[in-house]
Amino acid sequence: MGITERKEREKADMRRRIVDAAIGMFVKDGYEKVSIRNIADKIEYSPATLYLYYKDKDELLYDVQREGFATLSTEFATKITHKDPFKRLEQLAWAYIEFSREHPELYDLMFIIKAPMNAVNKDEDWKNGDPAYDALHNLIKECIDKKLIRFKDPTVGALSFWAFAHGFVSLDLRCRFKVADIAEDEMQKVVDTAIREYLRIIKV
């Protein structure tokens, strides 16, 4: 291995250590406790060293967000397996809901907290979200092509589907369902019922 290759590998290894530490800290302590200094202390490097890899906390959290989407993509791959496109759409809905319940902190970073998006220039695509969105969009298009759902435009269908599921998840994560006076132990049942009703409504 040449000097250049070794340096690139060392750089990648260091980024991996930083991101792993940030994920652990974010999941355990939340957004406010994550800082370049705290992560530097965690991996026993100086903050100045971390600034060689990330210009600020937002840029670092963007990489943490990418890890969250990699986890979601893995879950989609293992849980969305049915031959029938509409059944796969149902599986995608439940995989998305289950992910939010099993990884609430990562979901927050991926879909609610604005900070990581500050690392994306206004003219750039949000590449972290592409694989998950593309999976939904392509599946919606397949359902439309086979006349299985009522939508005509795959983009409208994908955004509607996503917005519906995300609305329920975000209201739950931010404790906003209190306004409906729903008991906490009943909340999961309410969300599950709503998802089933939505799927029933959009089905041809």
C-alpha positions as CSV (number, residue, x, y, z in Angstrom):
1,M,0.0,0.0,0.0
2,G,1.4,3.4,-1.0
3,I,1.6,6.5,1.2
4,T,-1.4,8.1,-0.4
5,E,-3.6,5.0,0.0
6,R,-2.5,4.7,3.6
7,K,-3.3,8.3,4.4
8,E,-6.7,8.0,2.8
9,R,-7.5,4.8,4.8
10,E,-6.3,6.5,8.0
11,K,-8.5,9.5,7.2
12,A,-11.5,7.2,6.6
13,D,-10.8,5.3,9.8
14,M,-10.7,8.6,11.7
15,R,-14.0,9.7,10.2
16,R,-15.5,6.4,11.2
17,R,-14.4,6.9,14.8
18,I,-15.8,10.4,15.0
19,V,-19.1,9.4,13.5
20,D,-19.5,6.3,15.7
21,A,-18.8,8.5,18.8
22,A,-21.3,11.1,17.6
23,I,-24.0,8.4,17.0
24,G,-23.5,7.0,20.5
25,M,-23.6,10.4,22.1
26,F,-26.6,11.6,20.1
27,V,-28.7,8.5,20.8
28,K,-27.7,8.5,24.5
29,D,-27.7,12.2,25.4
30,G,-29.6,14.0,22.6
31,Y,-28.8,16.8,20.2
32,E,-27.9,19.4,22.8
33,K,-25.1,17.3,24.3
34,V,-23.4,16.6,21.0
35,S,-20.5,19.0,20.3
36,I,-17.1,18.8,18.6
37,R,-15.4,19.2,22.0
38,N,-17.4,16.5,23.7
39,I,-16.8,14.1,20.8
40,A,-13.1,15.0,20.9
41,D,-13.0,14.1,24.6
42,K,-14.8,10.9,23.9
43,I,-12.2,9.6,21.4
44,E,-9.3,11.3,23.2
45,Y,-8.3,13.8,20.5
46,S,-8.1,17.5,20.5
47,P,-11.1,19.5,19.1
48,A,-8.6,21.0,16.6
49,T,-8.0,17.5,15.2
50,L,-11.8,17.0,14.6
51,Y,-12.0,20.4,12.8
52,L,-9.7,18.9,10.2
53,Y,-12.5,16.5,9.3
54,Y,-15.6,18.6,10.0
55,K,-16.0,22.3,9.8
56,D,-18.8,22.3,12.4
57,K,-21.4,20.3,14.3
58,D,-24.0,20.4,11.5
59,E,-21.6,18.9,9.0
60,L,-20.8,16.1,11.4
61,L,-24.5,15.4,12.1
62,Y,-25.1,15.2,8.4
63,D,-22.8,12.2,8.3
64,V,-24.6,10.8,11.4
65,Q,-27.9,11.3,9.5
66,R,-26.4,9.4,6.5
67,E,-25.8,6.5,8.9
68,G,-29.5,6.6,10.0
69,F,-30.6,6.4,6.4
70,A,-28.3,3.4,5.8
71,T,-30.0,1.7,8.7
72,L,-33.4,2.5,7.3
73,S,-32.4,1.2,3.8
74,T,-31.2,-2.1,5.4
75,E,-34.5,-2.5,7.1
76,F,-36.4,-1.7,3.9
77,A,-34.4,-4.4,2.1
78,T,-35.1,-7.0,4.7
79,K,-38.8,-6.2,5.4
80,I,-40.1,-5.2,1.9
81,T,-40.2,-8.6,0.2
82,H,-43.7,-9.4,-1.1
83,K,-44.2,-10.0,-4.9
84,D,-47.3,-7.9,-5.0
85,P,-46.5,-4.1,-5.2
86,F,-49.3,-3.0,-3.0
87,K,-48.4,-5.5,-0.4
88,R,-44.8,-4.2,-0.6
89,L,-46.2,-0.7,-0.1
90,E,-47.9,-1.9,3.1
91,Q,-44.7,-3.5,4.2
92,L,-42.9,-0.2,3.6
93,A,-45.4,1.7,5.7
94,W,-44.9,-0.7,8.6
95,A,-41.1,-0.7,8.2
96,Y,-41.1,3.1,8.4
97,I,-43.3,3.2,11.5
98,E,-41.3,0.4,13.2
99,F,-38.0,2.3,12.4
100,S,-39.3,5.4,14.1
101,R,-40.3,3.4,17.2
102,E,-37.0,1.5,17.4
103,H,-34.8,4.5,16.6
104,P,-36.6,7.7,17.7
105,E,-33.4,9.7,18.1
106,L,-32.1,8.8,14.6
107,Y,-35.6,9.5,13.1
108,D,-35.5,12.9,14.8
109,L,-32.2,13.7,13.2
110,M,-33.2,12.3,9.8
111,F,-36.6,14.0,9.4
112,I,-37.3,16.6,12.0
113,I,-34.2,18.4,13.4
114,K,-33.1,21.1,10.9
115,A,-29.4,21.3,11.9
116,P,-28.0,18.6,9.6
117,M,-29.7,20.3,6.6
118,N,-27.6,23.4,7.2
119,A,-24.7,21.3,5.7
120,V,-26.6,21.1,2.4
121,N,-26.3,24.1,0.1
122,K,-29.6,25.4,-1.2
123,D,-28.8,24.4,-4.8
124,E,-27.7,20.8,-3.8
125,D,-29.8,17.7,-3.6
126,W,-30.4,16.1,-0.2
127,K,-28.4,13.0,-1.1
128,N,-28.8,11.3,2.4
129,G,-32.6,11.0,1.8
130,D,-32.3,9.8,-1.9
131,P,-32.3,6.0,-1.3
132,A,-35.3,6.0,1.0
133,Y,-37.3,8.4,-1.1
134,D,-36.4,6.6,-4.4
135,A,-37.6,3.3,-2.9
136,L,-40.9,4.9,-2.0
137,H,-41.3,6.8,-5.3
138,N,-40.5,3.7,-7.4
139,L,-42.9,1.6,-5.5
140,I,-45.7,4.1,-5.8
141,K,-45.0,4.4,-9.6
142,E,-45.2,0.6,-9.9
143,C,-48.5,0.6,-8.0
144,I,-49.8,3.4,-10.3
145,D,-48.6,1.6,-13.5
146,K,-50.5,-1.5,-12.4
147,K,-53.6,0.5,-11.4
148,L,-53.4,-0.6,-7.8
149,I,-53.8,2.8,-6.1
150,R,-55.8,6.0,-6.9
151,F,-52.9,8.3,-7.4
152,K,-52.0,9.3,-11.0
153,D,-48.7,11.1,-10.4
154,P,-46.0,9.1,-8.6
155,T,-44.4,12.2,-7.1
156,V,-47.7,13.4,-5.6
157,G,-48.4,9.9,-4.4
158,A,-45.0,9.5,-2.8
159,L,-45.1,12.8,-1.1
160,S,-48.6,12.3,0.1
161,F,-47.8,8.8,1.5
162,W,-44.6,10.1,3.2
163,A,-46.3,13.2,4.6
164,F,-49.2,11.1,6.1
165,A,-46.9,8.6,7.9
166,H,-44.4,11.3,8.9
167,G,-47.2,13.4,10.3
168,F,-48.2,10.7,12.7
169,V,-44.7,9.8,13.7
170,S,-43.6,13.4,14.3
171,L,-46.7,14.3,16.4
172,D,-46.0,11.2,18.5
173,L,-42.3,11.9,18.9
174,R,-43.0,15.5,19.9
175,C,-45.8,14.5,22.3
176,R,-48.4,16.5,20.4
177,F,-51.1,13.8,20.6
178,K,-51.7,15.0,24.1
179,V,-54.1,17.5,22.5
180,A,-56.4,14.6,21.5
181,D,-56.4,13.2,25.0
182,I,-55.2,9.8,23.9
183,A,-53.7,7.5,26.5
184,E,-50.1,6.7,25.9
185,D,-50.7,3.0,25.9
186,E,-53.4,3.5,23.2
187,M,-51.3,5.6,20.9
188,Q,-49.7,2.8,18.9
189,K,-53.1,1.3,18.2
190,V,-54.4,4.6,17.0
191,V,-51.4,5.1,14.6
192,D,-51.6,1.6,13.3
193,T,-55.4,2.0,12.6
194,A,-54.8,5.3,10.8
195,I,-52.1,3.7,8.6
196,R,-54.5,0.8,7.7
197,E,-57.3,3.3,6.9
198,Y,-55.0,5.4,4.7
199,L,-53.9,2.3,2.7
200,R,-57.5,1.2,2.3
201,I,-58.5,4.7,1.0
202,I,-55.7,4.9,-1.6
203,K,-56.3,1.3,-2.9
204,V,-58.3,1.0,-6.1
